[in-house]
């Protein structure tokens, strides 16, 4: 759903300003996370799948606008460095999240 929402967000980015798109994506991501936290998974996994899809849509909306803002605000000759820093920050967050989750749910 991240790929789908990013593709759709790209079409609407010119019509909606980037801060509004970041806010909308954050709101959708928050709604999806709350829904995932309260999804009844004992009977079926469909509510959780829907909640995770909402999370993906929100993240896709946010990510596209955020990345465009980042890369359009730096000089072209620094784009590679900015991409490296962005990738490092993303991977560090994923690693920290996975490590914390494995300690909590172990």
C-alpha positions as CSV (number, residue, x, y, z in Angstrom):
1,X,0.0,0.0,0.0
2,X,3.0,2.3,0.5
3,X,3.9,2.0,-3.2
4,X,0.3,2.6,-4.3
5,X,-0.3,5.6,-2.1
6,X,3.1,7.1,-3.1
7,X,2.1,6.8,-6.8
8,X,-1.3,8.4,-6.1
9,X,0.3,11.1,-3.9
10,X,2.6,12.0,-6.7
11,X,-0.3,13.0,-8.9
12,X,-1.9,15.1,-6.1
13,X,1.3,16.7,-4.9
14,X,0.9,19.6,-7.3
15,X,-2.6,20.3,-6.1
16,X,-2.0,20.1,-2.4
17,X,1.0,21.7,-0.7
18,X,3.6,19.5,0.9
19,X,3.0,20.4,4.5
20,X,-0.7,19.5,4.2
21,X,0.2,16.2,2.5
22,X,2.6,15.4,5.4
23,X,-0.1,16.2,7.9
24,X,-2.6,14.0,6.1
25,X,-0.2,11.2,5.9
26,X,0.7,11.5,9.6
27,X,-3.0,11.4,10.5
28,X,-3.7,8.3,8.4
29,X,-0.6,6.6,9.9
30,X,-1.8,7.4,13.4
31,X,-5.3,6.1,12.6
32,X,-3.9,2.9,11.2
33,X,-1.6,2.4,14.2
34,X,-4.5,2.9,16.7
35,X,-6.6,0.5,14.6
36,X,-3.8,-2.1,14.5
37,X,-3.4,-1.8,18.3
38,X,-7.0,-2.5,18.9
39,X,-7.7,-4.9,16.1
40,X,-9.3,-8.2,17.3
41,X,-7.0,-10.8,15.8
42,X,-8.4,-13.9,17.6
43,X,-11.2,-14.4,15.1
44,X,-9.6,-13.2,11.9
45,X,-6.7,-11.2,10.7
46,X,-8.7,-9.0,8.3
47,X,-9.1,-6.1,10.7
48,X,-5.3,-6.1,11.2
49,X,-4.7,-6.3,7.5
50,X,-6.9,-3.2,6.9
51,X,-5.2,-1.3,9.7
52,X,-1.8,-2.1,8.3
53,X,-3.0,-1.0,4.8
54,X,-4.1,2.3,6.3
55,X,-0.7,2.7,7.9
56,X,1.0,2.1,4.5
57,X,-1.2,4.7,2.8
58,X,-0.4,7.3,5.5
59,X,3.3,6.5,5.3
60,X,3.3,6.7,1.5
61,X,1.6,10.1,1.6
62,X,4.1,11.4,4.2
63,X,7.2,9.9,2.7
64,X,6.8,11.4,-0.8
65,X,6.1,14.9,0.4
66,X,8.9,14.7,3.0
67,X,11.5,13.4,0.6
68,X,10.6,16.0,-2.0
69,X,10.9,18.8,0.6
70,X,14.3,17.4,1.7
71,X,15.8,16.9,-1.8
72,X,14.5,20.2,-3.2
73,X,15.9,22.2,-0.3
74,X,19.5,21.2,-0.7
75,X,22.1,22.1,-3.5
76,X,22.3,19.5,-6.3
77,X,25.9,18.7,-5.5
78,X,24.9,17.6,-2.0
79,X,22.1,15.3,-3.1
80,X,24.1,12.1,-2.7
81,X,25.2,13.0,0.8
82,X,21.6,13.8,1.7
83,X,20.4,10.5,0.3
84,X,23.0,8.7,2.3
85,X,22.1,10.5,5.5
86,X,18.4,9.8,4.9
87,X,19.0,6.1,4.3
88,X,21.2,5.9,7.4
89,X,18.5,7.5,9.5
90,X,15.8,5.2,8.2
91,X,17.9,2.1,8.8
92,X,18.9,3.2,12.3
93,X,15.2,3.7,13.1
94,X,14.2,0.3,11.8
95,X,17.1,-1.3,13.7
96,X,16.2,0.4,16.9
97,X,12.6,-0.4,16.5
98,X,13.2,-4.0,15.8
99,X,15.7,-4.3,18.7
100,X,13.2,-2.7,21.2
101,X,10.3,-4.8,19.9
102,X,12.4,-8.0,20.3
103,X,13.2,-7.1,23.9
104,X,9.6,-6.2,24.8
105,X,8.0,-9.2,23.1
106,X,10.7,-11.8,23.9
